[in-house]
Amino acid sequence: MGSGALCKQRISCPPHKQVGMIFWFSFSTLVFAHREKLISNLSRFVVIVWVFVVLVLTSSYTASLTSMLTVEQLRPTHTDIDQIRRNGESVGYQKGSYVADILKSYGFDDTKLKSYSTFEEYDRALQAGSRKGGVSAIMDELPYIRLFLAIYCNNYTMTNFTYGTGVFLHV
């Protein structure tokens, strides 16, 4: 078949059909829908809108599910200092800090209070947990907590503030 035969077989289309075909071809190439034979521009438009609606709904569902699963993982194991006291768990604080007096005023027994000097000791104590000789929470002054969280941000979270001091807990 020569080039002359190709020219004879061409059918001229009105401009609005050509524009519709241009948009349909570019869209169908993106979503691999070029196998479908849609004749009218209206049907092509409906398919394009429907595919975008499905794309938005799917993306929204995926984002929502991911968010729910992530929030579940970020929940601290303890959120209330009174709950920790009632359960008989240990709490840590910075050695030499006035926080020990605040913890005693909350009703903590001296045997449940543990002092630490470094952030590495904080980390080891929180990882061990109260049942294995560590602590369930560290109560310290806010600037120290923020510095600790800047270093160990993936493992811990700060839960609440009391008397200008914060509590951060193992997650």
N, C-alpha and C positions, 0 to 999 in steps of 0.2 A: 504494500500500500504506500503510495508516494505521498509527498507533502500536499499535492494538489487535491488528493482524495480527502485528506484531513480537513482542508479548508472548506470543501463542499459539505462536509457533515456538520460543521458548526451551526449551532442554532443561536440566533440572537435573542437575548433576554432583555426585558425592560430593566432600567437602572435599579429600581427598588428590589427586584429579585437578585440582581448581582450583589448589592450591598448585603442583603440577607444571607446570601451564599458565603460571602467573605466572613461575616461574623460567625455563621454556623461552622464553617471549616476551622476557623481558629479555635472556637470553643470545643468542637468535637475532637480536635487533635489533643487538647489538654486533658479531656476526660475519656479518651479512647471510645468515643461514641460515633466515629465516622462510619461504622458499619451500618448504622441505621439509615434508612432512606426516608427522609422527611421532605415532603414537597413544598408545603406552604410555610411562609415566613412566620405565621402565627403559631403553628405547631412547633417550629424551631424555638421561638421565643418562650413558649410554655415549658419546653424541656429544659432550656437554659435556666429559667427562673426556678423550676423544680429542683434541678441539681444543686443550685446555689442554696436553696432552702435546706435541702438535706445536708449539705456541707456545713452550714451554720449550726443546725441542730446536732450533728455529730460532734462538731468541735465543742459546742457548749456542754454536751453530755460528758465528753472526755475531760474537759477542764473541771467540771463540777466533781466528777468522780476522783480525779487526781487531787483536788483540793480537800475533799473529805478524807481521803486516805492519808494525806500529809498532815492534816490537823490532828488525826488520831495519833500519829507518831510523836507529835510535839507536845502532847499533854504531859505535864509533870506528874510524877508518882505521888507527890505530896503537895498540897496547896495551902494547908492550914497548919500553923505552928502549934495550935492547941491539939489538933489531931495527932501530931507527932508526939506531943507530951503524953496524951492519953494512952497511946500505944506503947509507951515506955521506950521509945527510940532515942538514940543519941543525936545531939546537935553540936556542930563545931562552930568555933569562933576564932578570931585572930588573937594570938597570945598578947597579953598586956592591954587588951581593949576593954572599954567600959561595957561592951556588949554582954559580957558574962553576967554583970549585975542585972541587965534587962532580962536576960533569960531566966535568972533566978527569980525575978519578980513575976514572971509568967508561971512559976511553979515547977521549974525543972530542978531535979535533984543534982547535986554536984557530981554524982557518978555518971550522969548522962551528958555532961558537958565536957567537950574535948577541945583543947586549944592547939592551934597550928600556927607555924611561922611563915610558911611559904605556900605559894599557889600549887606547887607540885604536891605538897602534903594535902592540900584541899582536894586535889584531883584524886589522889590515891584513896583518901578517906571516903569520898563520895562514891567512887567505884566499888569499894569493898562493901559499903552499906552498913547499916546499924547492926545487923545480925552477924556480920563477920568482922567485928571490931572497928568498923569505920563509923560513918555518920549518915543520917538520912537527909540532913540539910546543913547548910552553913549560913549563919546569920552574921553579917558584917556591915561595915559602913559602905554606903553607896559608891563612893569613888573606887574603893578596893574591889567591890563586886563588878563594877563596869570594866575595870582592868582585867580581872580574872576572866570575865566573859569574852573580852576581846581576844584572849589567848585560847580559851577552851570553848569557843562559841558553838561548836557542833554537838557537844555533849550535855550542855546544861542550859537552864533558863531561869530567869528571875521571876518570882511569882508575885510578891506584894511588898509594900513599904509599911514600916511601923516605927514611930519615934525617930524618923530620919535615918533609920537603918533599913536595909533591904534583906530579903531572904532569897537565896537562890538554891535550887534543888536539882538533883540528878534526874535526868529524863531517860 
